[in-house]
Each structure stands twice: as structure tokens, then as C-alpha cells.
């Protein structure tokens, strides 16, 4: 029995690596789908790239693609999602400051404070 286990150890390790890669890819697909669904307005160019990578990864999982392919598609999807979230944060920051002086300190005219002395009589 020990000899059988030792002879199958390589196959077991290979199956474990494949299962972990598939689970990671499934998790990434789910998270990205939630992100796309929950976020309101996302930059269309980045959103399109993420959707393409998402579709490619779904197809790879569906068609039992090799583990290396699944891992590379998962990594590419995660990179595109990172770009998408950075672009979404940048556009949200621009929306917060009204588009004027975007990328600056966030200072607006409403922040003008007049310092005055006050005396009670």
C-alpha cells in the first residue's frame, strides 16, 4: 500500500496543482463578475479589456484547458482588473473635485475660509 501511494504521489501532486489553479480561476471569475455588476460607471476601454479576459478564462475553464493556460489567463485577468480599479478610482477622484484642478489637492472655492477676529460687546 505504501508503494502504491509513493508511485501515485506525482499524479496526486499534479492533480492538486490543477485543482488549486482551477479554484483560483473560479474565484477570480466570481470576484470580477461581482465587481462589474456592483460598480456603476467604469471606464469603457478598461471594462472591455476585463470582459475579454474574463470570457477567455471562462472558456478555458469550460474546455479543460491546460493548467499553465489557466494560470496565465488568471494572472492576465487580475492585471486588467487592477488597471480597471485604478482607472475607476482616478475618475471618481476627478468627480469629487468637480473636474477643475483634477489631480491636485482637491481644493475648491467652497473651501475658502476667512479668518476673522470676533469681539463680544
Phi and psi in radians as a Rosetta constraint file:
Dihedral C 1 N 2 CA 2 C 2 CIRCULARHARMONIC -1.167 0.35
Dihedral N 2 CA 2 C 2 N 3 CIRCULARHARMONIC -0.689 0.35
Dihedral C 2 N 3 CA 3 C 3 CIRCULARHARMONIC -1.115 0.35
Dihedral N 3 CA 3 C 3 N 4 CIRCULARHARMONIC -0.673 0.35
Dihedral C 3 N 4 CA 4 C 4 CIRCULARHARMONIC -1.136 0.35
Dihedral N 4 CA 4 C 4 N 5 CIRCULARHARMONIC -0.745 0.35
Dihedral C 4 N 5 CA 5 C 5 CIRCULARHARMONIC -1.105 0.35
Dihedral N 5 CA 5 C 5 N 6 CIRCULARHARMONIC -0.745 0.35
Dihedral C 5 N 6 CA 6 C 6 CIRCULARHARMONIC -1.143 0.35
Dihedral N 6 CA 6 C 6 N 7 CIRCULARHARMONIC -0.651 0.35
Dihedral C 6 N 7 CA 7 C 7 CIRCULARHARMONIC -1.245 0.35
Dihedral N 7 CA 7 C 7 N 8 CIRCULARHARMONIC -0.465 0.35
Dihedral C 7 N 8 CA 8 C 8 CIRCULARHARMONIC -1.673 0.35
Dihedral N 8 CA 8 C 8 N 9 CIRCULARHARMONIC 0.018 0.35
Dihedral C 8 N 9 CA 9 C 9 CIRCULARHARMONIC -1.049 0.35
Dihedral N 9 CA 9 C 9 N 10 CIRCULARHARMONIC -0.724 0.35
Dihedral C 9 N 10 CA 10 C 10 CIRCULARHARMONIC -1.124 0.35
Dihedral N 10 CA 10 C 10 N 11 CIRCULARHARMONIC -0.755 0.35
Dihedral C 10 N 11 CA 11 C 11 CIRCULARHARMONIC -1.136 0.35
Dihedral N 11 CA 11 C 11 N 12 CIRCULARHARMONIC -0.687 0.35
Dihedral C 11 N 12 CA 12 C 12 CIRCULARHARMONIC -1.110 0.35
Dihedral N 12 CA 12 C 12 N 13 CIRCULARHARMONIC -0.724 0.35
Dihedral C 12 N 13 CA 13 C 13 CIRCULARHARMONIC -1.118 0.35
Dihedral N 13 CA 13 C 13 N 14 CIRCULARHARMONIC -0.740 0.35
Dihedral C 13 N 14 CA 14 C 14 CIRCULARHARMONIC -1.091 0.35
Dihedral N 14 CA 14 C 14 N 15 CIRCULARHARMONIC -0.747 0.35
Dihedral C 14 N 15 CA 15 C 15 CIRCULARHARMONIC -1.153 0.35
Dihedral N 15 CA 15 C 15 N 16 CIRCULARHARMONIC -0.645 0.35
Dihedral C 15 N 16 CA 16 C 16 CIRCULARHARMONIC -1.143 0.35
Dihedral N 16 CA 16 C 16 N 17 CIRCULARHARMONIC -0.776 0.35
Dihedral C 16 N 17 CA 17 C 17 CIRCULARHARMONIC -1.070 0.35
Dihedral N 17 CA 17 C 17 N 18 CIRCULARHARMONIC -0.737 0.35
Dihedral C 17 N 18 CA 18 C 18 CIRCULARHARMONIC -1.123 0.35
Dihedral N 18 CA 18 C 18 N 19 CIRCULARHARMONIC -0.766 0.35
Dihedral C 18 N 19 CA 19 C 19 CIRCULARHARMONIC -1.110 0.35
Dihedral N 19 CA 19 C 19 N 20 CIRCULARHARMONIC -0.722 0.35
Dihedral C 19 N 20 CA 20 C 20 CIRCULARHARMONIC -1.134 0.35
Dihedral N 20 CA 20 C 20 N 21 CIRCULARHARMONIC -0.717 0.35
Dihedral C 20 N 21 CA 21 C 21 CIRCULARHARMONIC -1.124 0.35
Dihedral N 21 CA 21 C 21 N 22 CIRCULARHARMONIC -0.736 0.35
Dihedral C 21 N 22 CA 22 C 22 CIRCULARHARMONIC -1.155 0.35
Dihedral N 22 CA 22 C 22 N 23 CIRCULARHARMONIC -0.724 0.35
Dihedral C 22 N 23 CA 23 C 23 CIRCULARHARMONIC -1.118 0.35
Dihedral N 23 CA 23 C 23 N 24 CIRCULARHARMONIC -0.738 0.35
Dihedral C 23 N 24 CA 24 C 24 CIRCULARHARMONIC -1.097 0.35
Dihedral N 24 CA 24 C 24 N 25 CIRCULARHARMONIC -0.732 0.35
Dihedral C 24 N 25 CA 25 C 25 CIRCULARHARMONIC -1.149 0.35
Dihedral N 25 CA 25 C 25 N 26 CIRCULARHARMONIC -0.751 0.35
Dihedral C 25 N 26 CA 26 C 26 CIRCULARHARMONIC -1.046 0.35
Dihedral N 26 CA 26 C 26 N 27 CIRCULARHARMONIC -0.744 0.35
Dihedral C 26 N 27 CA 27 C 27 CIRCULARHARMONIC -1.109 0.35
Dihedral N 27 CA 27 C 27 N 28 CIRCULARHARMONIC -0.757 0.35
Dihedral C 27 N 28 CA 28 C 28 CIRCULARHARMONIC -1.101 0.35
Dihedral N 28 CA 28 C 28 N 29 CIRCULARHARMONIC -0.746 0.35
Dihedral C 28 N 29 CA 29 C 29 CIRCULARHARMONIC -1.057 0.35
Dihedral N 29 CA 29 C 29 N 30 CIRCULARHARMONIC -0.807 0.35
Dihedral C 29 N 30 CA 30 C 30 CIRCULARHARMONIC -1.079 0.35
Dihedral N 30 CA 30 C 30 N 31 CIRCULARHARMONIC -0.815 0.35
Dihedral C 30 N 31 CA 31 C 31 CIRCULARHARMONIC -1.102 0.35
Dihedral N 31 CA 31 C 31 N 32 CIRCULARHARMONIC -0.712 0.35
Dihedral C 31 N 32 CA 32 C 32 CIRCULARHARMONIC -1.211 0.35
Dihedral N 32 CA 32 C 32 N 33 CIRCULARHARMONIC -0.696 0.35
Dihedral C 32 N 33 CA 33 C 33 CIRCULARHARMONIC -1.068 0.35
Dihedral N 33 CA 33 C 33 N 34 CIRCULARHARMONIC -0.711 0.35
Dihedral C 33 N 34 CA 34 C 34 CIRCULARHARMONIC -1.114 0.35
Dihedral N 34 CA 34 C 34 N 35 CIRCULARHARMONIC -0.751 0.35
Dihedral C 34 N 35 CA 35 C 35 CIRCULARHARMONIC -1.049 0.35
Dihedral N 35 CA 35 C 35 N 36 CIRCULARHARMONIC -0.822 0.35
Dihedral C 35 N 36 CA 36 C 36 CIRCULARHARMONIC -1.136 0.35
Dihedral N 36 CA 36 C 36 N 37 CIRCULARHARMONIC -0.616 0.35
Dihedral C 36 N 37 CA 37 C 37 CIRCULARHARMONIC -1.311 0.35
Dihedral N 37 CA 37 C 37 N 38 CIRCULARHARMONIC -0.746 0.35
Dihedral C 37 N 38 CA 38 C 38 CIRCULARHARMONIC -1.364 0.35
Dihedral N 38 CA 38 C 38 N 39 CIRCULARHARMONIC -0.632 0.35
Dihedral C 38 N 39 CA 39 C 39 CIRCULARHARMONIC -1.302 0.35
Dihedral N 39 CA 39 C 39 N 40 CIRCULARHARMONIC 2.404 0.35
Dihedral C 39 N 40 CA 40 C 40 CIRCULARHARMONIC -1.266 0.35
Dihedral N 40 CA 40 C 40 N 41 CIRCULARHARMONIC -1.538 0.35
Dihedral C 40 N 41 CA 41 C 41 CIRCULARHARMONIC -1.764 0.35
Dihedral N 41 CA 41 C 41 N 42 CIRCULARHARMONIC 2.156 0.35
Dihedral C 41 N 42 CA 42 C 42 CIRCULARHARMONIC -2.117 0.35
Dihedral N 42 CA 42 C 42 N 43 CIRCULARHARMONIC 2.611 0.35
Dihedral C 42 N 43 CA 43 C 43 CIRCULARHARMONIC -1.008 0.35
Dihedral N 43 CA 43 C 43 N 44 CIRCULARHARMONIC 2.206 0.35
Dihedral C 43 N 44 CA 44 C 44 CIRCULARHARMONIC -1.072 0.35
Dihedral N 44 CA 44 C 44 N 45 CIRCULARHARMONIC -0.638 0.35
Dihedral C 44 N 45 CA 45 C 45 CIRCULARHARMONIC -1.162 0.35
Dihedral N 45 CA 45 C 45 N 46 CIRCULARHARMONIC -0.783 0.35
Dihedral C 45 N 46 CA 46 C 46 CIRCULARHARMONIC -1.235 0.35
Dihedral N 46 CA 46 C 46 N 47 CIRCULARHARMONIC -0.663 0.35
Dihedral C 46 N 47 CA 47 C 47 CIRCULARHARMONIC -1.091 0.35
Dihedral N 47 CA 47 C 47 N 48 CIRCULARHARMONIC -0.702 0.35
Dihedral C 47 N 48 CA 48 C 48 CIRCULARHARMONIC -1.108 0.35
Dihedral N 48 CA 48 C 48 N 49 CIRCULARHARMONIC -0.718 0.35
Dihedral C 48 N 49 CA 49 C 49 CIRCULARHARMONIC -1.130 0.35
Dihedral N 49 CA 49 C 49 N 50 CIRCULARHARMONIC -0.702 0.35
Dihedral C 49 N 50 CA 50 C 50 CIRCULARHARMONIC -1.147 0.35
Dihedral N 50 CA 50 C 50 N 51 CIRCULARHARMONIC -0.747 0.35
Dihedral C 50 N 51 CA 51 C 51 CIRCULARHARMONIC -1.107 0.35
Dihedral N 51 CA 51 C 51 N 52 CIRCULARHARMONIC -0.640 0.35
Dihedral C 51 N 52 CA 52 C 52 CIRCULARHARMONIC -1.120 0.35
Dihedral N 52 CA 52 C 52 N 53 CIRCULARHARMONIC -0.794 0.35
Dihedral C 52 N 53 CA 53 C 53 CIRCULARHARMONIC -1.146 0.35
Dihedral N 53 CA 53 C 53 N 54 CIRCULARHARMONIC -0.655 0.35
Dihedral C 53 N 54 CA 54 C 54 CIRCULARHARMONIC -1.115 0.35
Dihedral N 54 CA 54 C 54 N 55 CIRCULARHARMONIC -0.769 0.35
Dihedral C 54 N 55 CA 55 C 55 CIRCULARHARMONIC -1.116 0.35
Dihedral N 55 CA 55 C 55 N 56 CIRCULARHARMONIC -0.734 0.35
Dihedral C 55 N 56 CA 56 C 56 CIRCULARHARMONIC -1.105 0.35
Dihedral N 56 CA 56 C 56 N 57 CIRCULARHARMONIC -0.719 0.35
Dihedral C 56 N 57 CA 57 C 57 CIRCULARHARMONIC -1.191 0.35
Dihedral N 57 CA 57 C 57 N 58 CIRCULARHARMONIC -0.711 0.35
Dihedral C 57 N 58 CA 58 C 58 CIRCULARHARMONIC -1.029 0.35
Dihedral N 58 CA 58 C 58 N 59 CIRCULARHARMONIC -0.781 0.35
Dihedral C 58 N 59 CA 59 C 59 CIRCULARHARMONIC -1.124 0.35
Dihedral N 59 CA 59 C 59 N 60 CIRCULARHARMONIC -0.693 0.35
Dihedral C 59 N 60 CA 60 C 60 CIRCULARHARMONIC -1.101 0.35
Dihedral N 60 CA 60 C 60 N 61 CIRCULARHARMONIC -0.724 0.35
Dihedral C 60 N 61 CA 61 C 61 CIRCULARHARMONIC -1.176 0.35
Dihedral N 61 CA 61 C 61 N 62 CIRCULARHARMONIC -0.698 0.35
Dihedral C 61 N 62 CA 62 C 62 CIRCULARHARMONIC -1.157 0.35
Dihedral N 62 CA 62 C 62 N 63 CIRCULARHARMONIC -0.651 0.35
Dihedral C 62 N 63 CA 63 C 63 CIRCULARHARMONIC -1.656 0.35
Dihedral N 63 CA 63 C 63 N 64 CIRCULARHARMONIC 0.235 0.35
Dihedral C 63 N 64 CA 64 C 64 CIRCULARHARMONIC 0.918 0.35
Dihedral N 64 CA 64 C 64 N 65 CIRCULARHARMONIC 0.927 0.35
Dihedral C 64 N 65 CA 65 C 65 CIRCULARHARMONIC -1.179 0.35
Dihedral N 65 CA 65 C 65 N 66 CIRCULARHARMONIC 2.809 0.35
Dihedral C 65 N 66 CA 66 C 66 CIRCULARHARMONIC -1.069 0.35
Dihedral N 66 CA 66 C 66 N 67 CIRCULARHARMONIC 2.699 0.35
Dihedral C 66 N 67 CA 67 C 67 CIRCULARHARMONIC -1.030 0.35
Dihedral N 67 CA 67 C 67 N 68 CIRCULARHARMONIC -0.714 0.35
Dihedral C 67 N 68 CA 68 C 68 CIRCULARHARMONIC -1.050 0.35
Dihedral N 68 CA 68 C 68 N 69 CIRCULARHARMONIC -0.705 0.35
Dihedral C 68 N 69 CA 69 C 69 CIRCULARHARMONIC -1.140 0.35
Dihedral N 69 CA 69 C 69 N 70 CIRCULARHARMONIC -0.760 0.35
Dihedral C 69 N 70 CA 70 C 70 CIRCULARHARMONIC -1.118 0.35
Dihedral N 70 CA 70 C 70 N 71 CIRCULARHARMONIC -0.758 0.35
Dihedral C 70 N 71 CA 71 C 71 CIRCULARHARMONIC -1.095 0.35
Dihedral N 71 CA 71 C 71 N 72 CIRCULARHARMONIC -0.750 0.35
Dihedral C 71 N 72 CA 72 C 72 CIRCULARHARMONIC -1.185 0.35
Dihedral N 72 CA 72 C 72 N 73 CIRCULARHARMONIC -0.692 0.35
Dihedral C 72 N 73 CA 73 C 73 CIRCULARHARMONIC -1.156 0.35
Dihedral N 73 CA 73 C 73 N 74 CIRCULARHARMONIC -0.652 0.35
Dihedral C 73 N 74 CA 74 C 74 CIRCULARHARMONIC -1.110 0.35
Dihedral N 74 CA 74 C 74 N 75 CIRCULARHARMONIC -0.779 0.35
Dihedral C 74 N 75 CA 75 C 75 CIRCULARHARMONIC -1.108 0.35
Dihedral N 75 CA 75 C 75 N 76 CIRCULARHARMONIC -0.736 0.35
Dihedral C 75 N 76 CA 76 C 76 CIRCULARHARMONIC -1.110 0.35
Dihedral N 76 CA 76 C 76 N 77 CIRCULARHARMONIC -0.716 0.35
Dihedral C 76 N 77 CA 77 C 77 CIRCULARHARMONIC -1.095 0.35
Dihedral N 77 CA 77 C 77 N 78 CIRCULARHARMONIC -0.758 0.35
Dihedral C 77 N 78 CA 78 C 78 CIRCULARHARMONIC -1.114 0.35
Dihedral N 78 CA 78 C 78 N 79 CIRCULARHARMONIC -0.650 0.35
Dihedral C 78 N 79 CA 79 C 79 CIRCULARHARMONIC -1.139 0.35
Dihedral N 79 CA 79 C 79 N 80 CIRCULARHARMONIC -0.748 0.35
Dihedral C 79 N 80 CA 80 C 80 CIRCULARHARMONIC -1.152 0.35
Dihedral N 80 CA 80 C 80 N 81 CIRCULARHARMONIC -0.654 0.35
Dihedral C 80 N 81 CA 81 C 81 CIRCULARHARMONIC -1.138 0.35
Dihedral N 81 CA 81 C 81 N 82 CIRCULARHARMONIC -0.688 0.35
Dihedral C 81 N 82 CA 82 C 82 CIRCULARHARMONIC -1.069 0.35
Dihedral N 82 CA 82 C 82 N 83 CIRCULARHARMONIC -0.763 0.35
Dihedral C 82 N 83 CA 83 C 83 CIRCULARHARMONIC -1.083 0.35
Dihedral N 83 CA 83 C 83 N 84 CIRCULARHARMONIC -0.726 0.35
Dihedral C 83 N 84 CA 84 C 84 CIRCULARHARMONIC -1.102 0.35
Dihedral N 84 CA 84 C 84 N 85 CIRCULARHARMONIC -0.801 0.35
Dihedral C 84 N 85 CA 85 C 85 CIRCULARHARMONIC -1.179 0.35
Dihedral N 85 CA 85 C 85 N 86 CIRCULARHARMONIC -0.624 0.35
Dihedral C 85 N 86 CA 86 C 86 CIRCULARHARMONIC -1.139 0.35
Dihedral N 86 CA 86 C 86 N 87 CIRCULARHARMONIC -0.740 0.35
Dihedral C 86 N 87 CA 87 C 87 CIRCULARHARMONIC -1.156 0.35
Dihedral N 87 CA 87 C 87 N 88 CIRCULARHARMONIC -0.674 0.35
Dihedral C 87 N 88 CA 88 C 88 CIRCULARHARMONIC -1.158 0.35
Dihedral N 88 CA 88 C 88 N 89 CIRCULARHARMONIC -0.700 0.35
Dihedral C 88 N 89 CA 89 C 89 CIRCULARHARMONIC -1.163 0.35
Dihedral N 89 CA 89 C 89 N 90 CIRCULARHARMONIC -0.677 0.35
Dihedral C 89 N 90 CA 90 C 90 CIRCULARHARMONIC -1.144 0.35
Dihedral N 90 CA 90 C 90 N 91 CIRCULARHARMONIC -0.730 0.35
Dihedral C 90 N 91 CA 91 C 91 CIRCULARHARMONIC -1.228 0.35
Dihedral N 91 CA 91 C 91 N 92 CIRCULARHARMONIC -0.586 0.35
Dihedral C 91 N 92 CA 92 C 92 CIRCULARHARMONIC -1.176 0.35
Dihedral N 92 CA 92 C 92 N 93 CIRCULARHARMONIC -0.656 0.35
Dihedral C 92 N 93 CA 93 C 93 CIRCULARHARMONIC -1.151 0.35
Dihedral N 93 CA 93 C 93 N 94 CIRCULARHARMONIC -0.674 0.35
Dihedral C 93 N 94 CA 94 C 94 CIRCULARHARMONIC -1.163 0.35
Dihedral N 94 CA 94 C 94 N 95 CIRCULARHARMONIC -0.635 0.35
Dihedral C 94 N 95 CA 95 C 95 CIRCULARHARMONIC -1.181 0.35
Dihedral N 95 CA 95 C 95 N 96 CIRCULARHARMONIC -0.548 0.35
Dihedral C 95 N 96 CA 96 C 96 CIRCULARHARMONIC -1.212 0.35
Dihedral N 96 CA 96 C 96 N 97 CIRCULARHARMONIC -0.602 0.35
Dihedral C 96 N 97 CA 97 C 97 CIRCULARHARMONIC -1.685 0.35
Dihedral N 97 CA 97 C 97 N 98 CIRCULARHARMONIC 0.193 0.35
Dihedral C 97 N 98 CA 98 C 98 CIRCULARHARMONIC 1.339 0.35
Dihedral N 98 CA 98 C 98 N 99 CIRCULARHARMONIC 0.196 0.35
Dihedral C 98 N 99 CA 99 C 99 CIRCULARHARMONIC 1.466 0.35
Dihedral N 99 CA 99 C 99 N 100 CIRCULARHARMONIC -0.330 0.35
Dihedral C 99 N 100 CA 100 C 100 CIRCULARHARMONIC -1.562 0.35
Dihedral N 100 CA 100 C 100 N 101 CIRCULARHARMONIC 2.374 0.35
Dihedral C 100 N 101 CA 101 C 101 CIRCULARHARMONIC 1.050 0.35
Dihedral N 101 CA 101 C 101 N 102 CIRCULARHARMONIC 0.650 0.35
Dihedral C 101 N 102 CA 102 C 102 CIRCULARHARMONIC -1.151 0.35
Dihedral N 102 CA 102 C 102 N 103 CIRCULARHARMONIC 2.394 0.35
Dihedral C 102 N 103 CA 103 C 103 CIRCULARHARMONIC 1.554 0.35
Dihedral N 103 CA 103 C 103 N 104 CIRCULARHARMONIC -0.051 0.35
Dihedral C 103 N 104 CA 104 C 104 CIRCULARHARMONIC -1.565 0.35
Dihedral N 104 CA 104 C 104 N 105 CIRCULARHARMONIC -2.559 0.35
Dihedral C 104 N 105 CA 105 C 105 CIRCULARHARMONIC -1.417 0.35
Dihedral N 105 CA 105 C 105 N 106 CIRCULARHARMONIC -0.110 0.35
Dihedral C 105 N 106 CA 106 C 106 CIRCULARHARMONIC 1.465 0.35
Dihedral N 106 CA 106 C 106 N 107 CIRCULARHARMONIC 0.217 0.35
Dihedral C 106 N 107 CA 107 C 107 CIRCULARHARMONIC -1.285 0.35
Dihedral N 107 CA 107 C 107 N 108 CIRCULARHARMONIC 2.287 0.35
Dihedral C 107 N 108 CA 108 C 108 CIRCULARHARMONIC -2.233 0.35
Dihedral N 108 CA 108 C 108 N 109 CIRCULARHARMONIC 2.981 0.35
Dihedral C 108 N 109 CA 109 C 109 CIRCULARHARMONIC -1.115 0.35
Dihedral N 109 CA 109 C 109 N 110 CIRCULARHARMONIC -0.499 0.35
Dihedral C 109 N 110 CA 110 C 110 CIRCULARHARMONIC -1.178 0.35
Dihedral N 110 CA 110 C 110 N 111 CIRCULARHARMONIC -0.293 0.35
Dihedral C 110 N 111 CA 111 C 111 CIRCULARHARMONIC -1.477 0.35
Dihedral N 111 CA 111 C 111 N 112 CIRCULARHARMONIC -0.033 0.35
Dihedral C 111 N 112 CA 112 C 112 CIRCULARHARMONIC -1.133 0.35
Dihedral N 112 CA 112 C 112 N 113 CIRCULARHARMONIC 2.158 0.35
Dihedral C 112 N 113 CA 113 C 113 CIRCULARHARMONIC -2.109 0.35
Dihedral N 113 CA 113 C 113 N 114 CIRCULARHARMONIC 2.280 0.35
Dihedral C 113 N 114 CA 114 C 114 CIRCULARHARMONIC -1.754 0.35
Dihedral N 114 CA 114 C 114 N 115 CIRCULARHARMONIC 2.152 0.35
Dihedral C 114 N 115 CA 115 C 115 CIRCULARHARMONIC -1.587 0.35
Dihedral N 115 CA 115 C 115 N 116 CIRCULARHARMONIC 2.115 0.35
Dihedral C 115 N 116 CA 116 C 116 CIRCULARHARMONIC -2.365 0.35
Dihedral N 116 CA 116 C 116 N 117 CIRCULARHARMONIC 2.727 0.35
Dihedral C 116 N 117 CA 117 C 117 CIRCULARHARMONIC -1.650 0.35
Dihedral N 117 CA 117 C 117 N 118 CIRCULARHARMONIC 2.544 0.35
Dihedral C 117 N 118 CA 118 C 118 CIRCULARHARMONIC -2.254 0.35
Dihedral N 118 CA 118 C 118 N 119 CIRCULARHARMONIC 2.279 0.35
Dihedral C 118 N 119 CA 119 C 119 CIRCULARHARMONIC -2.152 0.35
Dihedral N 119 CA 119 C 119 N 120 CIRCULARHARMONIC 2.339 0.35
Dihedral C 119 N 120 CA 120 C 120 CIRCULARHARMONIC -1.607 0.35
Dihedral N 120 CA 120 C 120 N 121 CIRCULARHARMONIC 2.409 0.35
